[in-house]
Structures are given as C-alpha cells and as structure tokens.
Amino acid sequence: MKLTYRAGVVAGLLVGAVALAACSSSKTNSGSNNSSSTTPPTSTSTSTSAANATTCFSGTLNAEGSTAQANAMSAWQKGYQTACPGSTVNYNPTGSGAGVSEFNAGKVDFAGSDAALNPKATPSEVTAAQKRCGSTPLDLPMVGGPIAIAFKLNGVSKLVLNGTTIANIFLGKIKTWDDPAIKALNSGATLPSTKISVFYRSDSSGTTKNFESYLAATAPTVFASAPDKDSSKAGFAGQGKSGSQAVADGVSSTQGGIGYMEYSFAVNGSLSTASIDNGGGAVDISPDSASAAIASAPTTGTGNDLTLKLDYGTKTPGAYPITLVTYEIVCTKYADSAVATKVKDFLTYTVTSGQAGLKAIGYAPLPAALQAKVAAAVATIS
C-alpha cells in the first residue's frame, strides 16, 4: 500500500516509540492469507513487562475497509512491520461498506469501518457477521478523526459554516459562494460569486453516514433523510467520487470546490478547511477539538462491543461536531486460532504504541479511558 509522505513520517515516530519497548515473538504458522486458514499456530510467545511491548506474529494478516483510517493504517503497518520483520499486514482501503462485506464473506481477517454494526439499521449485515464468525462480532473503536469540510476558493483561506448552511450547500440549494447565508456567518470576508462545486462519496462510506448524522442532528428541516452509508439516498448535488482521496482530489482541482473527507486527507492535500459554528461558537478543526467531542461519547455496545454514541449536535465550546470514530470489526472467537493471534497481536499494537504520533497526520488518538477499554477487549480475542 502506498504511504503518503506525512503517513511515512508518523510511521517513523511510531517505530521510535516501539523501539523503546521489547518485542516478544508470538510465531504462528502463516497458513493462508485469510480467515479460511486452518493450520493451527505454533506458539512460542515470551512475556515482557515493558510498557506497550509489541508482540510479533509471523505470517500475513489481511484487512479491508474504511478509507478514513487509511493514513493511520499506513503508519501502523510500517510501524508494526518495522518492529516485527516477520509479519506482513495488508490493508485495502475500499470503503467501510466494502470492508464489512469482505469480512462477512470471510475474505479478510478484520474490517475497518467508520460505522459500527447496527442490528436495528442493518440487521442482515449483523447476521452475516455472526455467521461468518461463529461467535459475536465486536466493534472496536481504534482512532478518532474530525470530518473536514474542505474547500478551494481563491482569496479565501478562513471560512465559518454551520449545519444548516452545509446542508443547503450539499443539497444544491446554495449555489454560489457569495450567498447571503454564507456571508452572514463570515462578516467582513470578501466572498466571490464563484459557483459552488460539491464533491461527495459515491461509494458505501461510513464517513458519509457520520457526515449525514451531523446534518440530520443540526439541520433536520433541511436534511430530512435517514443517515446512510449510501449517499445516493441523500440527494446531494455535484459529483460523486469513490474514496476520500478522490473527493480531496476533486476539491483540490476545482475552483469553488467543496467536499467532506476525513481530516488527514485535507492535511495531506494542503486544503483549506471550514471552521464549524456548533451553536456555542466557531470551532476550528483539529485532533484536539475532535477529541473533546469523542471524550463524552457513551458506549452503547454490550460486553466487549464498544460502539460509541457520538453527539453530532453538541454545542460545547471547543468541541468539533463533525467527528467520526473509525472501528475495527473483529470476531470474538475465530475458527482459526492462528488468525486470532495475528488480529490480537496487531490490534494490541495499534491501540497502545500505535496511538503515538497520530495527531501529526490529523487524527484524534483515543481518550485514555477508552484506550484502556479497547485494549482489554482486544485481549479477549481468541
């Protein structure tokens, strides 16, 4: 998988953090590259008391899904594989929906998703996950990320928007940048009459569902659709693009362009991003302002399922409201214990040492209390 420059830099920071910890060896027979492998592991694990020590598996681990976590995953892959030269971690950033489908089909060992499995909204998806696992599937939050509203507009580098205005822009009701609704939020700014060109995700996307959840919470009279991974149900104007990178590229290449994407893609593309007036004042996008929103989110899952309920309508000063938590979807118990060992070893790394340096590429590390819960849940995978 191609590493962006920033992701590569952060991977180096992660490797540095891991170098301070001992790397024990938990060798497993690589078997096949997916969960259909039936070769049992040969375990030669050794214990260590070093904080955040990395346990290394031998062989290949395959995952797929969320593009929002792709830059974090790139850093994690490089950091883990540097600490553990005998391991290979593959991650295919095809989108949350595709990742869950491939996981449920048994083609990958875990899925990355910006939306947790939901027995009420998508019961067939949950049933398929249970059948694939033969055990309870778990949603494990691994990293937070603000969703950027990125734009390209000559002469304008600072912009304030709110839920109602954003909804009207993406639904095509506000068509130019000098619209009175935008001017009202940006007193003193010189806004051109440039046509607004909207870019949105055309693939099944957890980022889309989180973005739409924000619109539904803050502009319910304008955005009346039920939040969904499929943007075609929302009636967005403009152009659909597959993946966060394609949305970022669309905005970057279009004067008057605007789009939503996980913040790291805006950072990597050097795109301007809007501040969001959440009702408690304008909030700049940052990992810290996203963490302020995530920290208060209660857990709604049961047992070791750590699904979170985000408050998209928060009016807390300094809390950035368009925020997602991206999950790893795993089995509680795998049919192949060798696969379970690989998943557990790698995710133990991502939730401990792997949290270091995430801010540098625009992600919000898990709050300490949530990090401890996720680490405990990962430890139960078998």
Secondary structure, 3 states (H helix, E strand, C coil): CCCCHHHHHHHHHHHHHHHCCCEEECCCCCCCCCCCCCCCCCCCCCCCCCCCCEEECCEEEEEEECCCCHHHHHHHHHHHHHHCCCEEEEEECCCHHHHHHHHHCCCCCEEEECCCCCCCCCHHHHHHHHHHHCCCEEEEEEEEEEEEEEECCCCCCCCEECHHHHHHHHCCCCCECCCHHHHHHCCCCCCCCCECEEEEECCCCHHHHHHHHHHHHHCCCCCCCCCCCCHHHCCCCCEEECCHHHHHHHHHCCCCEEEEEEHHHHHHCCCEECEEECCCCEECCCHHHHHHHHCCCCECCCCCCCCECCCCCCCCCCCCCCEEEEEEEEECCCCCHHHHHHHHHHHHHHHCHHHCCHHHHCCECCCHHHHHHHHHHHCCCC
